Amino acid sequence: MGKVRNILFIMADQLRADYLSCAGHPTLQTPHIDGLAKRGVLFDRAYCQAPVCGPSRMSFYTGRYMTSHGATYNNVPLRATELTLGDYLRPLGYRVALVGKTHMKGDDEGMRRLGLDPQSSLGVLVGQCGFEPYERDDGLHPDQSTDPDLAYNRYLRSKGYVSDNPWHDFANAAEGPDGEILSGWYLRHARLPARVREADSETPYMTDRAIDFIRDSGETPWCLHLSYIKPHWPYIAPAPYHAMYGPNQILPARKHPREREAPHPVVAAFMQHEESVNFSRDEVRDTVIPAYMGLVKQLDDHLGRLFAFLEQQGRMDDTLIVLTSDHGDYLGDHWLGEKELFHEESVRIPMIVYHPDAAMDATRGQVDHRFVEAIDLVPTFLEAAGGAAQSHRLEGVSLLPLLAGASLPDWRDAAFSEFDYAFREARQILKLPPDRARGWMVRTDRWKYIAYEGFRSQLFDLDADPDEFEDLGESPAHAGIRAEMAARLLDWLQQRRIRTTMSNEDVERRTGNARARGILFGVW
């Protein structure tokens, strides 16, 4: 298969896998994303490695599980020594840049220990997760912590939006009958249009910046991580997208009363969170989900604009494109809000991969049901760029053979995910210390097993109970299955890549040659 020239890595924050028409949503039409799926492959069993922004993205960028890279929650720094996508692609001649969100916290202490100036060219890359920050914007700018030099705020002011924080006061707020600002932080305002003109809202702005980057790069090969902020909250859309959908067009809540009868202690604690209490109400779902759908529709429209630009520039013929998300969104399913736990609504992600090479023609338009994981993208990009495999560090597997139609009978038969809820109220409700709030998921064809430190496990039979309503974690009849799945989890934990500074090939070369190097031990 031919080497690709460019890589476009698109991520939409908090986009659920089932909120695309190509994935079966009955009322939300996403023709441009559907068109990408027709030209590539839709992987309908793709899973993130941690269903919350920060650690999920660090797994995407490092090709390693959360246990391995150690950045377990939002704003937990990624080690300065951890290699990321840019470290793999930049030596191959790629310009590796970011437009949008990473939710990465730099390892300031580690950089100081190494003597790295954060303002130096290398320091910037290490502090920005390996990306050239063409325009970084993590998309959450409350008044208390707004960067006074935020580029998007400067842009809004140049367009006449006068405010100390126009991100909030215009792009993420509505207007009351007397001209008062109605903050998008409050779910009750989601039915109203944002005060910003659609053309100046976050999604078109980031699309424009991506186009700027592609133009600026000229004939230099590039990898662009275009990381959209929406449909992540604040759930507020500009006109006309705020009113495109109504409560009669949303998916019914996927929940059952028995889920609240005797829930697992950790799930019960999350059910007490304010977002879960509110999203359990029909009024909240009827208000918020139409806005969420509008934001997805807006995303699709601007992706259509971006894809048209790529066609015009001749870049669709030499650019590998991936569209995915960092995690899902409960939206009231299972009596929960937000994400973080391991129901499909939270942990399963959209994953569409388009490769322009003719070697991939046999799979175009197919839906692939094999398990893929977020960590597979770094090895995919590395192989596509002609780089050497890094199996001693990378824990994912390249998807290119699947795109080429290979059967691969030894392909993985399970997906794994983790979470650290030390920073959440659930830990306090459960009276746990910060280092005891962990969970792990093993998802096979039939079973989903979830282990928690200090609590019983959960088990779901996805053949008999695809909606995950019946927890078999205490079922005597399923004790053997739970033991089998616990053994799988232990085996997975034992296989983590911890020797990252020496390749397997170097180990092979150095094994058994001590005598030849003049080192004699145990000799009589």
Secondary structure, 3 states (H helix, E strand, C coil): CCCCCEEEEEEECCCCCCCCHHHCCCCCCCHHHHHHHHHCEEECCEECCCCCHHHHHHHHHHCCCHHHHCCCCCCCCCCCCCCCHHHHHHHHCCEEEEEECCCCCCCHHHHHHCCCCCCCHHHHHHHCCCCEEEEECCCCCCHHHCCCCCHHHHHHHHCCCCCCCHHHHHHCEEECCCCCEEECCCHHHCCCCCCCCHHHCHHHHHHHHHHHHHHHHCCCCEEEEEEECCCCCCCCCCCCHHHCCCHHHCCCCCCCHHHHCCCCHHHHHHHCCHHHHHHCCHHHHHHHHHHHHHHHHHHHHHHHHHHHHHHHCCHHHCEEEEEECCCCCCCCHHHCCCCCCCCHHHHEECEEEECCCHHHHHHCCEEECCCEEHHHHHHHHHHHCCCCCCCCCCCCCCCHHHHCCCCCCCCCCEEEEEEECCCCHHHHHCCCCHHHCEEEEEEECCEEEEEECCEEEEEEECCCCCCCCCCCCCCHHHHHHHHHHHHHHHHHHHCCCCCCCCCHHHHHHHCCCCCCCCCCCCCC
